[in-house]
Amino acid sequence: MIIVGTNTFAVMIEWTLSAVLNNPNVLDKERIEVHAIVGHNRLVDDCDYHNLPYIHSIITEMLRLYPVTPLLVPHQSSEDCIVGGYHIPKGTMLMVNAWAIHRDPTIWEDPGSFRPERHGNGEVGGQAYGFLPFGMGRRSCPGSGLANKVMCLVLGSLIQCFEWERKGEGRGITMLKATPLVAMCRARECMNAVFLTM
């Protein structure tokens, strides 16, 4: 289970950095929040977890737009039932398409755009059944709480300690190359004192 969590966590970080680098206003807003709450005299730590609402909104929006597991774990129907007007016989394997639910325009306004502000403080609010990145109920991912906390700390640290810049093609009318996102980071000078005391 630890190995599975490590792989999905790496994918979450990659998608989050991609989304943030493609939306510089989001990066700037988060950098301001981290600076205001944490400052430059120490690193982001777990006591900051509840004080960084915008970072929670970024993570929630990333999980909505780019779910790590777009198809949730399959389940087998224990009895005949009707779901959405369809007869489901006993023993049928059922899969939930979280990716489609997260991009459903009847649930989400402008579902294809990355807008962390739609989550306010990182909460999904009344959209609970429209947000399933970790599954739901008693069979949901047991590591979801840990994943959210670690994502907050890692993303907060990456934004606090490094200046990020996107390299290569930007958005525009031209067709983008089919290559990975290329970004450059450099340590922020204001954090040097913290790095030297470690």
Stockholm file with secondary structure:
# STOCKHOLM 1.0

chainA/1-198         MIIVGTNTFAVMIEWTLSAVLNNPNVLDKERIEVHAIVGHNRLVDDCDYHNLPYIHSIITEMLRLYPVTPLLVPHQSSEDCIVGGYHIPKGTMLMVNAWAIHRDPTIWEDPGSFRPERHGNGEVGGQAYGFLPFGMGRRSCPGSGLANKVMCLVLGSLIQCFEWERKGEGRGITMLKATPLVAMCRARECMNAVFLTM
#=GR chainA/1-198 SS CHHHHHHHHHHHHHHHHHHHHTCHHHHHHHHHHHHHHTCSSSCCCGGGGGGCHHHHHHHHHHHHHSCSSSBCCCEECSSCEEETTEEECTTCEECCBHHHHHTCTTTSSSTTSCCGGGGTTTCCGGGGGGCCTTCCGGGSCTTHHHHHHHHHHHHHHHHHHEEEEEESCCSSSSCCCSSCCEEEEEECGGGHHHHHTC
#=GC SS_cons         CHHHHHHHHHHHHHHHHHHHHTCHHHHHHHHHHHHHHTCSSSCCCGGGGGGCHHHHHHHHHHHHHSCSSSBCCCEECSSCEEETTEEECTTCEECCBHHHHHTCTTTSSSTTSCCGGGGTTTCCGGGGGGCCTTCCGGGSCTTHHHHHHHHHHHHHHHHHHEEEEEESCCSSSSCCCSSCCEEEEEECGGGHHHHHTC
//
